[in-house]
Amino acid sequence: MTIRTLLHRFRRAVAYLVLPALAVVIWGELSTSRLVAELEPNVWDKALHFTAYFGLALMTTISVRGDRRAFLWALGLMIMGACLEVLQGMTGRDADVWDEVANTLGVLAGFALARGTIAVLKARGLIEDGPEAP
């Protein structure tokens, strides 16, 4: 198995995991579950927000090979984070502008890391553009 084939399979696996990851983040932001209530005091809340959105941006950028759609995904994730923060205030949880700052920083960091890595891999000829290029 070549490195190109391995990278292609990795990208496809990540693409399949984007929707479940989105669902987990949305649930975590809006849930009043005991699990969420126990996790937040033990881990800095802003770190949870940053990490969740970093992962989503990384995954979506990898899924579309860092093309123009990656920017739209990043913008969409920032908007989603803002909307979820507003909705969070309606579920009995505290809405916090600093949570949205952490979300946005996570998106920007994940997007930048993935775009940079993809650019290096494209320059080395390990991945190429196209709908299903291995």
N, CA, C and O atoms as a GROMACS GRO file, in nm:
protein
  536
    1MET      N    1   0.085  -0.117   0.000
    1MET     CA    2   0.000   0.000   0.000
    1MET      C    3   0.090   0.124   0.000
    1MET      O    4   0.182   0.135   0.081
    2THR      N    5   0.063   0.215  -0.090
    2THR     CA    6   0.144   0.336  -0.101
    2THR      C    7   0.096   0.441  -0.001
    2THR      O    8  -0.013   0.433   0.054
    3ILE      N    9   0.182   0.540   0.021
    3ILE     CA   10   0.147   0.649   0.111
    3ILE      C   11   0.029   0.728   0.056
    3ILE      O   12  -0.055   0.775   0.133
    4ARG      N   13   0.020   0.742  -0.076
    4ARG     CA   14  -0.092   0.812  -0.138
    4ARG      C   15  -0.224   0.742  -0.109
    4ARG      O   16  -0.324   0.806  -0.077
    5THR      N   17  -0.223   0.610  -0.121
    5THR     CA   18  -0.345   0.533  -0.094
    5THR      C   19  -0.382   0.545   0.053
    5THR      O   20  -0.500   0.558   0.086
    6LEU      N   21  -0.285   0.539   0.139
    6LEU     CA   22  -0.310   0.552   0.283
    6LEU      C   23  -0.369   0.689   0.317
    6LEU      O   24  -0.465   0.698   0.394
    7LEU      N   25  -0.313   0.795   0.260
    7LEU     CA   26  -0.366   0.929   0.283
    7LEU      C   27  -0.508   0.944   0.230
    7LEU      O   28  -0.592   1.009   0.291
    8HIS      N   29  -0.533   0.882   0.114
    8HIS     CA   30  -0.669   0.887   0.056
    8HIS      C   31  -0.769   0.816   0.148
    8HIS      O   32  -0.879   0.867   0.172
    9ARG      N   33  -0.732   0.701   0.198
    9ARG     CA   34  -0.822   0.628   0.289
    9ARG      C   35  -0.844   0.705   0.419
    9ARG      O   36  -0.954   0.705   0.474
   10PHE      N   37  -0.739   0.769   0.468
   10PHE     CA   38  -0.751   0.850   0.589
   10PHE      C   39  -0.850   0.965   0.565
   10PHE      O   40  -0.937   0.990   0.649
   11ARG      N   41  -0.837   1.034   0.452
   11ARG     CA   42  -0.927   1.145   0.420
   11ARG      C   43  -1.071   1.097   0.410
   11ARG      O   44  -1.162   1.164   0.460
   12ARG      N   45  -1.093   0.983   0.349
   12ARG     CA   46  -1.230   0.931   0.337
   12ARG      C   47  -1.287   0.894   0.474
   12ARG      O   48  -1.404   0.920   0.501
   13ALA      N   49  -1.205   0.833   0.559
   13ALA     CA   50  -1.251   0.798   0.694
   13ALA      C   51  -1.288   0.924   0.772
   13ALA      O   52  -1.390   0.927   0.841
   14VAL      N   53  -1.206   1.027   0.760
   14VAL     CA   54  -1.235   1.154   0.829
   14VAL      C   55  -1.365   1.212   0.776
   14VAL      O   56  -1.447   1.262   0.854
   15ALA      N   57  -1.386   1.205   0.645
   15ALA     CA   58  -1.509   1.259   0.586
   15ALA      C   59  -1.634   1.190   0.642
   15ALA      O   60  -1.736   1.255   0.666
   16TYR      N   61  -1.626   1.060   0.664
   16TYR     CA   62  -1.739   0.987   0.721
   16TYR      C   63  -1.765   1.024   0.867
   16TYR      O   64  -1.877   1.009   0.916
   17LEU      N   65  -1.664   1.072   0.936
   17LEU     CA   66  -1.678   1.104   1.078
   17LEU      C   67  -1.720   1.249   1.105
   17LEU      O   68  -1.744   1.285   1.220
   18VAL      N   69  -1.728   1.332   1.000
   18VAL     CA   70  -1.764   1.473   1.021
   18VAL      C   71  -1.903   1.488   1.081
   18VAL      O   72  -1.919   1.559   1.180
   19LEU      N   73  -2.003   1.423   1.025
   19LEU     CA   74  -2.139   1.438   1.077
   19LEU      C   75  -2.154   1.387   1.221
   19LEU      O   76  -2.216   1.456   1.302
   20PRO      N   77  -2.100   1.269   1.255
   20PRO     CA   78  -2.108   1.229   1.396
   20PRO      C   79  -2.036   1.327   1.489
   20PRO      O   80  -2.084   1.353   1.600
   21ALA      N   81  -1.924   1.382   1.445
   21ALA     CA   82  -1.852   1.479   1.528
   21ALA      C   83  -1.935   1.606   1.546
   21ALA      O   84  -1.941   1.661   1.656
   22LEU      N   85  -1.999   1.652   1.440
   22LEU     CA   86  -2.088   1.768   1.450
   22LEU      C   87  -2.201   1.741   1.550
   22LEU      O   88  -2.234   1.827   1.632
   23ALA      N   89  -2.258   1.623   1.542
   23ALA     CA   90  -2.367   1.587   1.634
   23ALA      C   91  -2.321   1.588   1.779
   23ALA      O   92  -2.393   1.636   1.867
   24VAL      N   93  -2.202   1.536   1.805
   24VAL     CA   94  -2.150   1.534   1.942
   24VAL      C   95  -2.126   1.676   1.993
   24VAL      O   96  -2.158   1.707   2.108
   25VAL      N   97  -2.070   1.762   1.910
   25VAL     CA   98  -2.044   1.900   1.952
   25VAL      C   99  -2.175   1.974   1.978
   25VAL      O  100  -2.187   2.045   2.078
   26ILE      N  101  -2.272   1.958   1.890
   26ILE     CA  102  -2.402   2.023   1.910
   26ILE      C  103  -2.467   1.973   2.038
   26ILE      O  104  -2.520   2.051   2.116
   27TRP      N  105  -2.463   1.842   2.059
   27TRP     CA  106  -2.519   1.786   2.182
   27TRP      C  107  -2.448   1.842   2.304
   27TRP      O  108  -2.512   1.880   2.402
   28GLY      N  109  -2.316   1.846   2.299
   28GLY     CA  110  -2.238   1.896   2.412
   28GLY      C  111  -2.266   2.042   2.443
   28GLY      O  112  -2.267   2.082   2.560
   29GLU      N  113  -2.290   2.122   2.340
   29GLU     CA  114  -2.318   2.264   2.362
   29GLU      C  115  -2.457   2.288   2.419
   29GLU      O  116  -2.476   2.380   2.498
   30LEU      N  117  -2.554   2.206   2.380
   30LEU     CA  118  -2.692   2.233   2.419
   30LEU      C  119  -2.743   2.145   2.532
   30LEU      O  120  -2.846   2.174   2.592
   31SER      N  121  -2.672   2.039   2.563
   31SER     CA  122  -2.719   1.942   2.661
   31SER      C  123  -2.712   1.995   2.804
   31SER      O  124  -2.623   2.072   2.840
   32THR      N  125  -2.806   1.952   2.881
   32THR     CA  126  -2.803   1.977   3.025
   32THR      C  127  -2.777   1.845   3.099
   32THR      O  128  -2.809   1.831   3.217
   33SER      N  129  -2.718   1.750   3.028
   33SER     CA  130  -2.689   1.618   3.079
   33SER      C  131  -2.593   1.624   3.198
   33SER      O  132  -2.512   1.716   3.211
   34ARG      N  133  -2.603   1.525   3.283
   34ARG     CA  134  -2.515   1.514   3.400
   34ARG      C  135  -2.369   1.498   3.357
   34ARG      O  136  -2.279   1.550   3.423
   35LEU      N  137  -2.347   1.425   3.247
   35LEU     CA  138  -2.212   1.405   3.196
   35LEU      C  139  -2.146   1.539   3.161
   35LEU      O  140  -2.031   1.563   3.197
   36VAL      N  141  -2.219   1.625   3.093
   36VAL     CA  142  -2.166   1.757   3.058
   36VAL      C  143  -2.141   1.839   3.184
   36VAL      O  144  -2.039   1.906   3.196
   37ALA      N  145  -2.234   1.833   3.276
   37ALA     CA  146  -2.221   1.908   3.401
   37ALA      C  147  -2.098   1.863   3.481
   37ALA      O  148  -2.035   1.944   3.548
   38GLU      N  149  -2.065   1.735   3.475
   38GLU     CA  150  -1.948   1.684   3.547
   38GLU      C  151  -1.817   1.713   3.474
   38GLU      O  152  -1.713   1.731   3.538
   39LEU      N  153  -1.822   1.719   3.344
   39LEU     CA  154  -1.700   1.741   3.265
   39LEU      C  155  -1.654   1.885   3.273
   39LEU      O  156  -1.534   1.911   3.286
   40GLU      N  157  -1.745   1.980   3.264
   40GLU     CA  158  -1.708   2.121   3.258
   40GLU      C  159  -1.627   2.170   3.378
   40GLU      O  160  -1.529   2.241   3.358
   41PRO      N  161  -1.662   2.136   3.503
   41PRO     CA  162  -1.581   2.186   3.614
   41PRO      C  163  -1.441   2.123   3.620
   41PRO      O  164  -1.349   2.183   3.676
   42ASN      N  165  -1.425   2.005   3.564
   42ASN     CA  166  -1.297   1.935   3.571
   42ASN      C  167  -1.201   1.972   3.458
   42ASN      O  168  -1.081   1.947   3.468
   43VAL      N  169  -1.253   2.031   3.353
   43VAL     CA  170  -1.172   2.074   3.240
   43VAL      C  171  -1.211   2.219   3.212
   43VAL      O  172  -1.330   2.252   3.211
   44TRP      N  173  -1.113   2.304   3.188
   44TRP     CA  174  -1.142   2.443   3.160
   44TRP      C  175  -1.237   2.452   3.043
   44TRP      O  176  -1.208   2.400   2.935
   45ASP      N  177  -1.350   2.516   3.063
   45ASP     CA  178  -1.456   2.526   2.964
   45ASP      C  179  -1.407   2.577   2.828
   45ASP      O  180  -1.447   2.526   2.724
   46LYS      N  181  -1.322   2.677   2.830
   46LYS     CA  182  -1.272   2.734   2.703
   46LYS      C  183  -1.186   2.633   2.628
   46LYS      O  184  -1.186   2.633   2.504
   47ALA      N  185  -1.113   2.549   2.699
   47ALA     CA  186  -1.033   2.445   2.634
   47ALA      C  187  -1.124   2.344   2.564
   47ALA      O  188  -1.090   2.295   2.456
   48LEU      N  189  -1.238   2.312   2.625
   48LEU     CA  190  -1.333   2.221   2.561
   48LEU      C  191  -1.386   2.282   2.431
   48LEU      O  192  -1.393   2.214   2.329
   49HIS      N  193  -1.422   2.409   2.436
   49HIS     CA  194  -1.474   2.477   2.316
   49HIS      C  195  -1.366   2.482   2.207
   49HIS      O  196  -1.393   2.448   2.092
   50PHE      N  197  -1.245   2.524   2.244
   50PHE     CA  198  -1.136   2.533   2.147
   50PHE      C  199  -1.111   2.397   2.083
   50PHE      O  200  -1.102   2.387   1.960
   51THR      N  201  -1.100   2.294   2.163
   51THR     CA  202  -1.069   2.160   2.113
   51THR      C  203  -1.178   2.107   2.021
   51THR      O  204  -1.148   2.048   1.916
   52ALA      N  205  -1.303   2.126   2.059
   52ALA     CA  206  -1.414   2.077   1.977
   52ALA      C  207  -1.413   2.143   1.839
   52ALA      O  208  -1.425   2.074   1.737
   53TYR      N  209  -1.399   2.272   1.835
   53TYR     CA  210  -1.403   2.343   1.707
   53TYR      C  211  -1.273   2.328   1.629
   53TYR      O  212  -1.275   2.333   1.506
   54PHE      N  213  -1.162   2.311   1.696
   54PHE     CA  214  -1.035   2.279   1.630
   54PHE      C  215  -1.051   2.147   1.554
   54PHE      O  216  -1.015   2.137   1.437
   55GLY      N  217  -1.105   2.048   1.622
   55GLY     CA  218  -1.125   1.916   1.560
   55GLY      C  219  -1.220   1.922   1.443
   55GLY      O  220  -1.195   1.861   1.339
   56LEU      N  221  -1.331   1.995   1.458
   56LEU     CA  222  -1.426   2.006   1.347
   56LEU      C  223  -1.364   2.074   1.226
   56LEU      O  224  -1.382   2.029   1.113
   57ALA      N  225  -1.291   2.183   1.248
   57ALA     CA  226  -1.228   2.254   1.137
   57ALA      C  227  -1.121   2.168   1.071
   57ALA      O  228  -1.110   2.166   0.948
   58LEU      N  229  -1.045   2.098   1.150
   58LEU     CA  230  -0.943   2.008   1.097
   58LEU      C  231  -1.007   1.900   1.010
   58LEU      O  232  -0.962   1.874   0.899
   59MET      N  233  -1.112   1.840   1.061
   59MET     CA  234  -1.180   1.732   0.989
   59MET      C  235  -1.244   1.781   0.859
   59MET      O  236  -1.230   1.717   0.755
   60THR      N  237  -1.314   1.894   0.865
   60THR     CA  238  -1.381   1.941   0.744
   60THR      C  239  -1.280   1.986   0.638
   60THR      O  240  -1.303   1.966   0.519
   61THR      N  241  -1.172   2.046   0.680
   61THR     CA  242  -1.070   2.091   0.584
   61THR      C  243  -1.001   1.971   0.520
   61THR      O  244  -0.975   1.972   0.399
   62ILE      N  245  -0.972   1.869   0.597
   62ILE     CA  246  -0.914   1.746   0.542
   62ILE      C  247  -1.012   1.681   0.445
   62ILE      O  248  -0.972   1.633   0.339
   63SER      N  249  -1.138   1.679   0.481
   63SER     CA  250  -1.240   1.612   0.400
   63SER      C  251  -1.252   1.670   0.260
   63SER      O  252  -1.278   1.597   0.164
   64VAL      N  253  -1.232   1.802   0.247
   64VAL     CA  254  -1.245   1.866   0.116
   64VAL      C  255  -1.108   1.899   0.055
   64VAL      O  256  -1.099   1.979  -0.038
   65ARG      N  257  -1.002   1.838   0.107
   65ARG     CA  258  -0.864   1.855   0.059
   65ARG      C  259  -0.820   2.000   0.059
   65ARG      O  260  -0.738   2.040  -0.024
   66GLY      N  261  -0.872   2.079   0.150
   66GLY     CA  262  -0.827   2.216   0.164
   66GLY      C  263  -0.865   2.308   0.050
   66GLY      O  264  -0.805   2.414   0.034
   67ASP      N  265  -0.964   2.271  -0.031
   67ASP     CA  266  -1.003   2.358  -0.141
   67ASP      C  267  -1.093   2.472  -0.092
   67ASP      O  268  -1.106   2.494   0.029
   68ARG      N  269  -1.155   2.544  -0.184
   68ARG     CA  270  -1.238   2.661  -0.147
   68ARG      C  271  -1.348   2.627  -0.048
   68ARG      O  272  -1.386   2.710   0.035
   69ARG      N  273  -1.400   2.507  -0.057
   69ARG     CA  274  -1.508   2.468   0.035
   69ARG      C  275  -1.462   2.469   0.181
   69ARG      O  276  -1.544   2.485   0.271
   70ALA      N  277  -1.333   2.451   0.203
   70ALA     CA  278  -1.281   2.450   0.340
   70ALA      C  279  -1.305   2.585   0.407
   70ALA      O  280  -1.339   2.590   0.525
   71PHE      N  281  -1.288   2.693   0.332
   71PHE     CA  282  -1.314   2.826   0.387
   71PHE      C  283  -1.461   2.840   0.423
   71PHE      O  284  -1.494   2.896   0.528
   72LEU      N  285  -1.550   2.790   0.338
   72LEU     CA  286  -1.694   2.797   0.367
   72LEU      C  287  -1.730   2.714   0.490
   72LEU      O  288  -1.811   2.756   0.572
   73TRP      N  289  -1.668   2.597   0.503
   73TRP     CA  290  -1.690   2.515   0.622
   73TRP      C  291  -1.644   2.590   0.747
   73TRP      O  292  -1.714   2.590   0.849
   74ALA      N  293  -1.526   2.653   0.739
   74ALA     CA  294  -1.474   2.726   0.855
   74ALA      C  295  -1.568   2.839   0.894
   74ALA      O  296  -1.598   2.858   1.012
   75LEU      N  297  -1.614   2.913   0.796
   75LEU     CA  298  -1.709   3.021   0.822
   75LEU      C  299  -1.838   2.966   0.881
   75LEU      O  300  -1.893   3.022   0.976
   76GLY      N  301  -1.886   2.856   0.826
   76GLY     CA  302  -2.008   2.792   0.877
   76GLY      C  303  -1.992   2.744   1.020
   76GLY      O  304  -2.086   2.755   1.100
   77LEU      N  305  -1.876   2.691   1.053
   77LEU     CA  306  -1.851   2.645   1.190
   77LEU      C  307  -1.851   2.762   1.288
   77LEU      O  308  -1.900   2.750   1.400
   78MET      N  309  -1.794   2.876   1.246
   78MET     CA  310  -1.795   2.994   1.333
   78MET      C  311  -1.938   3.044   1.356
   78MET      O  312  -1.975   3.081   1.468
   79ILE      N  313  -2.018   3.044   1.250
   79ILE     CA  314  -2.158   3.086   1.262
   79ILE      C  315  -2.236   2.987   1.348
   79ILE      O  316  -2.316   3.027   1.432
   80MET      N  317  -2.211   2.858   1.327
   80MET     CA  318  -2.278   2.756   1.408
   80MET      C  319  -2.245   2.774   1.556
   80MET      O  320  -2.334   2.764   1.641
   81GLY      N  321  -2.118   2.800   1.586
   81GLY     CA  322  -2.078   2.821   1.725
   81GLY      C  323  -2.150   2.939   1.788
   81GLY      O  324  -2.193   2.931   1.903
   82ALA      N  325  -2.164   3.048   1.713
   82ALA     CA  326  -2.234   3.166   1.764
   82ALA      C  327  -2.381   3.135   1.789
   82ALA      O  328  -2.437   3.173   1.892
   83CYS      N  329  -2.443   3.067   1.694
   83CYS     CA  330  -2.585   3.031   1.710
   83CYS      C  331  -2.606   2.937   1.828
   83CYS      O  332  -2.702   2.952   1.904
   84LEU      N  333  -2.516   2.840   1.844
   84LEU     CA  334  -2.528   2.747   1.956
   84LEU      C  335  -2.508   2.818   2.090
   84LEU      O  336  -2.570   2.781   2.189
   85GLU      N  337  -2.422   2.918   2.092
   85GLU     CA  338  -2.403   2.995   2.216
   85GLU      C  339  -2.532   3.066   2.255
   85GLU      O  340  -2.568   3.068   2.372
   86VAL      N  341  -2.601   3.124   2.157
   86VAL     CA  342  -2.729   3.191   2.184
   86VAL      C  343  -2.832   3.088   2.232
   86VAL      O  344  -2.901   3.110   2.331
   87LEU      N  345  -2.840   2.975   2.161
   87LEU     CA  346  -2.935   2.870   2.200
   87LEU      C  347  -2.901   2.812   2.337
   87LEU      O  348  -2.990   2.772   2.411
   88GLN      N  349  -2.773   2.807   2.369
   88GLN     CA  350  -2.730   2.754   2.499
   88GLN      C  351  -2.793   2.834   2.613
   88GLN      O  352  -2.830   2.778   2.716
   89GLY      N  353  -2.803   2.964   2.594
   89GLY     CA  354  -2.866   3.048   2.696
   89GLY      C  355  -3.014   3.017   2.714
   89GLY      O  356  -3.071   3.047   2.818
   90MET      N  357  -3.075   2.957   2.613
   90MET     CA  358  -3.218   2.923   2.620
   90MET      C  359  -3.242   2.786   2.679
   90MET      O  360  -3.357   2.749   2.706
   91THR      N  361  -3.137   2.709   2.701
   91THR     CA  362  -3.154   2.574   2.756
   91THR      C  363  -3.125   2.568   2.905
   91THR      O  364  -3.123   2.460   2.965
   92GLY      N  365  -3.103   2.684   2.965
   92GLY     CA  366  -3.074   2.686   3.107
   92GLY      C  367  -2.926   2.689   3.137
   92GLY      O  368  -2.886   2.690   3.254
   93ARG      N  369  -2.844   2.690   3.034
   93ARG     CA  370  -2.699   2.698   3.054
   93ARG      C  371  -2.655   2.842   3.029
   93ARG      O  372  -2.731   2.922   2.976
   94ASP      N  373  -2.534   2.873   3.068
   94ASP     CA  374  -2.483   3.009   3.053
   94ASP      C  375  -2.423   3.030   2.915
   94ASP      O  376  -2.332   2.958   2.874
   95ALA      N  377  -2.474   3.130   2.843
   95ALA     CA  378  -2.414   3.171   2.717
   95ALA      C  379  -2.299   3.266   2.750
   95ALA      O  380  -2.312   3.352   2.837
   96ASP      N  381  -2.186   3.250   2.682
   96ASP     CA  382  -2.068   3.329   2.715
   96ASP      C  383  -1.997   3.369   2.586
   96ASP      O  384  -1.966   3.283   2.503
   97VAL      N  385  -1.971   3.497   2.571
   97VAL     CA  386  -1.903   3.546   2.452
   97VAL      C  387  -1.761   3.488   2.443
   97VAL      O  388  -1.710   3.469   2.333
   98TRP      N  389  -1.699   3.460   2.555
   98TRP     CA  390  -1.564   3.402   2.554
   98TRP      C  391  -1.564   3.258   2.504
   98TRP      O  392  -1.463   3.210   2.453
   99ASP      N  393  -1.677   3.189   2.519
   99ASP     CA  394  -1.689   3.056   2.459
   99ASP      C  395  -1.684   3.068   2.306
   99ASP      O  396  -1.621   2.987   2.239
  100GLU      N  397  -1.751   3.170   2.253
  100GLU     CA  398  -1.748   3.190   2.108
  100GLU      C  399  -1.609   3.232   2.061
  100GLU      O  400  -1.568   3.194   1.952
  101VAL      N  401  -1.538   3.308   2.141
  101VAL     CA  402  -1.400   3.342   2.106
  101VAL      C  403  -1.315   3.214   2.100
  101VAL      O  404  -1.235   3.197   2.007
  102ALA      N  405  -1.333   3.126   2.198
  102ALA     CA  406  -1.260   2.999   2.197
  102ALA      C  407  -1.300   2.914   2.076
  102ALA      O  408  -1.215   2.851   2.014
  103ASN      N  409  -1.430   2.913   2.043
  103ASN     CA  410  -1.477   2.839   1.924
  103ASN      C  411  -1.407   2.892   1.799
  103ASN      O  412  -1.353   2.814   1.719
  104THR      N  413  -1.408   3.023   1.782
  104THR     CA  414  -1.350   3.085   1.663
  104THR      C  415  -1.200   3.061   1.654
  104THR      O  416  -1.149   3.030   1.546
  105LEU      N  417  -1.130   3.074   1.765
  105LEU     CA  418  -0.986   3.047   1.764
  105LEU      C  419  -0.958   2.900   1.730
  105LEU      O  420  -0.862   2.870   1.660
  106GLY      N  421  -1.042   2.810   1.779
  106GLY     CA  422  -1.028   2.669   1.746
  106GLY      C  423  -1.048   2.644   1.598
  106GLY      O  424  -0.973   2.568   1.536
  107VAL      N  425  -1.150   2.708   1.540
  107VAL     CA  426  -1.175   2.692   1.396
  107VAL      C  427  -1.055   2.744   1.316
  107VAL      O  428  -1.007   2.677   1.225
  108LEU      N  429  -1.008   2.864   1.350
  108LEU     CA  430  -0.896   2.923   1.277
  108LEU      C  431  -0.770   2.838   1.287
  108LEU      O  432  -0.698   2.820   1.189
  109ALA      N  433  -0.742   2.785   1.406
  109ALA     CA  434  -0.623   2.702   1.425
  109ALA      C  435  -0.634   2.570   1.349
  109ALA      O  436  -0.539   2.528   1.283
  110GLY      N  437  -0.749   2.505   1.358
  110GLY     CA  438  -0.769   2.378   1.288
  110GLY      C  439  -0.763   2.395   1.137
  110GLY      O  440  -0.704   2.314   1.066
  111PHE      N  441  -0.826   2.502   1.088
  111PHE     CA  442  -0.825   2.532   0.945
  111PHE      C  443  -0.682   2.559   0.897
  111PHE      O  444  -0.640   2.506   0.794
  112ALA      N  445  -0.609   2.641   0.971
  112ALA     CA  446  -0.472   2.676   0.932
  112ALA      C  447  -0.380   2.555   0.933
  112ALA      O  448  -0.301   2.536   0.840
  113LEU      N  449  -0.390   2.472   1.035
  113LEU     CA  450  -0.305   2.353   1.042
  113LEU      C  451  -0.334   2.258   0.927
  113LEU      O  452  -0.242   2.208   0.862
  114ALA      N  453  -0.462   2.233   0.902
  114ALA     CA  454  -0.498   2.141   0.793
  114ALA      C  455  -0.458   2.197   0.658
  114ALA      O  456  -0.403   2.124   0.575
  115ARG      N  457  -0.485   2.326   0.634
  115ARG     CA  458  -0.449   2.386   0.505
  115ARG      C  459  -0.298   2.382   0.483
  115ARG      O  460  -0.252   2.351   0.373
  116GLY      N  461  -0.221   2.412   0.586
  116GLY     CA  462  -0.076   2.407   0.574
  116GLY      C  463  -0.024   2.268   0.545
  116GLY      O  464   0.062   2.250   0.460
  117THR      N  465  -0.077   2.171   0.616
  117THR     CA  466  -0.035   2.032   0.595
  117THR      C  467  -0.073   1.984   0.456
  117THR      O  468   0.006   1.917   0.389
  118ILE      N  469  -0.193   2.017   0.411
  118ILE     CA  470  -0.238   1.977   0.277
  118ILE      C  471  -0.151   2.042   0.170
  118ILE      O  472  -0.117   1.978   0.071
  119ALA      N  473  -0.114   2.169   0.190
  119ALA     CA  474  -0.028   2.237   0.093
  119ALA      C  475   0.108   2.166   0.081
  119ALA      O  476   0.160   2.150  -0.029
  120VAL      N  477   0.164   2.125   0.194
  120VAL     CA  478   0.292   2.054   0.191
  120VAL      C  479   0.276   1.920   0.120
  120VAL      O  480   0.361   1.883   0.039
  121LEU      N  481   0.168   1.847   0.150
  121LEU     CA  482   0.147   1.716   0.086
  121LEU      C  483   0.124   1.732  -0.063
  121LEU      O  484   0.171   1.649  -0.141
  122LYS      N  485   0.053   1.836  -0.105
  122LYS     CA  486   0.032   1.860  -0.248
  122LYS      C  487   0.164   1.896  -0.316
  122LYS      O  488   0.192   1.849  -0.426
  123ALA      N  489   0.246   1.978  -0.251
  123ALA     CA  490   0.375   2.017  -0.308
  123ALA      C  491   0.467   1.897  -0.327
  123ALA      O  492   0.548   1.894  -0.420
  124ARG      N  493   0.456   1.799  -0.241
  124ARG     CA  494   0.539   1.678  -0.251
  124ARG      C  495   0.476   1.573  -0.342
  124ARG      O  496   0.534   1.466  -0.364
  125GLY      N  497   0.358   1.603  -0.396
  125GLY     CA  498   0.292   1.510  -0.487
  125GLY      C  499   0.228   1.390  -0.420
  125GLY      O  500   0.200   1.290  -0.485
  126LEU      N  501   0.204   1.401  -0.288
  126LEU     CA  502   0.146   1.288  -0.215
  126LEU      C  503  -0.007   1.288  -0.221
  126LEU      O  504  -0.070   1.184  -0.202
  127ILE      N  505  -0.065   1.404  -0.248
  127ILE     CA  506  -0.209   1.411  -0.271
  127ILE      C  507  -0.231   1.504  -0.389
  127ILE      O  508  -0.146   1.587  -0.421
  128GLU      N  509  -0.345   1.491  -0.451
  128GLU     CA  510  -0.378   1.578  -0.564
  128GLU      C  511  -0.524   1.617  -0.556
  128GLU      O  512  -0.603   1.555  -0.484
  129ASP      N  513  -0.558   1.720  -0.631
  129ASP     CA  514  -0.697   1.765  -0.635
  129ASP      C  515  -0.779   1.670  -0.720
  129ASP      O  516  -0.727   1.599  -0.806
  130GLY      N  517  -0.908   1.672  -0.694
  130GLY     CA  518  -0.999   1.590  -0.773
  130GLY      C  519  -1.098   1.523  -0.684
  130GLY      O  520  -1.075   1.509  -0.564
  131PRO      N  521  -1.210   1.481  -0.740
  131PRO     CA  522  -1.317   1.424  -0.658
  131PRO      C  523  -1.279   1.297  -0.584
  131PRO      O  524  -1.314   1.282  -0.467
  132GLU      N  525  -1.210   1.208  -0.646
  132GLU     CA  526  -1.172   1.083  -0.580
  132GLU      C  527  -1.029   1.043  -0.615
  132GLU      O  528  -1.000   0.925  -0.633
  133ALA      N  529  -0.942   1.140  -0.623
  133ALA     CA  530  -0.803   1.111  -0.657
  133ALA      C  531  -0.734   1.040  -0.540
  133ALA      O  532  -0.732   1.093  -0.429
  134PRO      N  533  -0.679   0.921  -0.564
  134PRO     CA  534  -0.611   0.850  -0.454
  134PRO      C  535  -0.476   0.910  -0.421
  134PRO      O  536  -0.408   0.860  -0.331
   0.00000   0.00000   0.00000
